[in-house]
Amino acid sequence: MTTRRGNYSALTALLLSLCIGATCGNMPAGARPQTKGTSVETVSGGHLGPQSTVGEILHHPAFVGFAPLMLPWDDRQYDETLPLTRIGTLLPYHTHVDPETVANALNGMIDDAANGATVFYRFYSEAQIEHEHSRKHTGLFFYRGKPGAPFAVICAGGGFSYVGSVHEGFPYAEAIRSKGYNAFVLKYRVGHGGTPATEDLAAALSYIFQNAASLGVGTDGYSLWGSSAGARMTAAIGSHGLARYAGGDVPKPATIVMAYTAHSDTSSAEPPTFVVVGERDGIAPPASMEARVNALRRSGTEVVYRRFMGLGHGFGPGTGTNAEGWILEAVQFWEQTIGRSR
C-alpha cells in the first residue's frame, strides 16, 4: 500500500479538536457528538507512520473522544511510547501485523476528518449505554466510499478478549473503500462467549439501515466481513438474521467474508461466502474451515475457498505474504453476488 502524505496546519489541528464528531460532516439522527479528548496543545495533528506511537494515536486531534476504542483492549493503560512497529505485541492471536499498513489505514480516517467528515458514530443511545455500561465500548468507524454505494461491516477478531481493528478492521476498510464501497469497522463488546458482540453487530446494522440516507450509503447488497471471533459473529447473522440477536427488520447480507474461524453452525439458507485460512492455523485449522465450506456447498451455497500455504492464524490483510491481495479478490466476489441479485 502507498502511504498517504501531507500534514495539518496548526489551525486545522485546532479546528479538528473542536469539531470532530460534533459539527463536522453529516451526523445522522441519534448520533452523539464526540467531544471528550486531550487538549490540542499536547498533540501532533499530522499523519502517522511506522515509528509513530500509541500515544500519538490516543492524543491525535482526529480521534478526539473515541481514540481508546481504536486500540485492542478495553480499559487498559497503554505504554504510550510503544511504536507502531511493535503494535503486534498488543495482538496475541494475530500474526504478520504490518505497521505501515496499520498507519496507512489510520491515515485514511485522519484525511476524512481533515475534510470535515465524521469518522466515528455511536449506535447505542445514551439511555441504552446507561442501562448497560459495557456498551460504552462500542461504535462504528466509517470509511466513506462513493455516495450511495453499498456498504460492508467489518468485525475484527481477538478471541472475544480484545478487538484487533488496527490489523483486521481499518486496513480491510481502507482496501474496500479504495474500490468505491462504503465500509464500517465495528467496535464491539468482548467476553460472554460472543453473544453481546453479535448483539452489537445486529444493533449496528439496524442503525446503519435507519440512518442510511444521512450516512450516504446504499442498503442493497451489503456484506459482512469477519476474522476469527469476528467471523463467528458475521456467520451467525448470515445464518439466522438480526432478529435472533435483538436487531431490527433488516435483510440478511448479500455476501459473507470469513477469515479463519472454527465456527461450524449453518442454516438452510446461507449467503454466498468467501473463505480464507492459513495452512498452518492451529486455532482454526483448515480442516475445520473445510468442514464448514463442504456443509455450505452441500446446501447449495456459493463458496470461494482460499487456503494459503505457510500461514498461521490471524494474518489479516496478509501484507508481505502469499495471502496479500485476498481482500480485493473478496471484493470482486461480493461485486459478482450483487450483480447477480439485480
Buried (B, 14 or more C-beta within 10 A) or exposed (E): BEEBEEEBEEEBBBBBBBBBBBEBBEBBEBBBBBEEBBEBEEBBBBBBBBEBBBBBBBBBBBBBBBBBBBBBBBEEEBEEEBBBBBBBEBBEBBBBBBBBBBBBBBBBBBBBBBEBBBBBBBBBBEEEBEEEEBBBBBBBBBBBBBEEBBBBBBBBBBBBBBBBBBBBBBBBBBBBBBBEBBBBBBBBBBEEEBBBBBBBBBBBBBBBBBBBEEBBBBBEBBBBBBBBBBBBBBBBBBBBBBEEBEBEEBBBBBBBBBBBBBBEEBBEEBBBBBBBBBEBBEBBBBEBBBBBBEBBEEEEBBBBBBBBEEBBBBBBBBBEBBBBEBBBEBBEBBBBBBEEEE
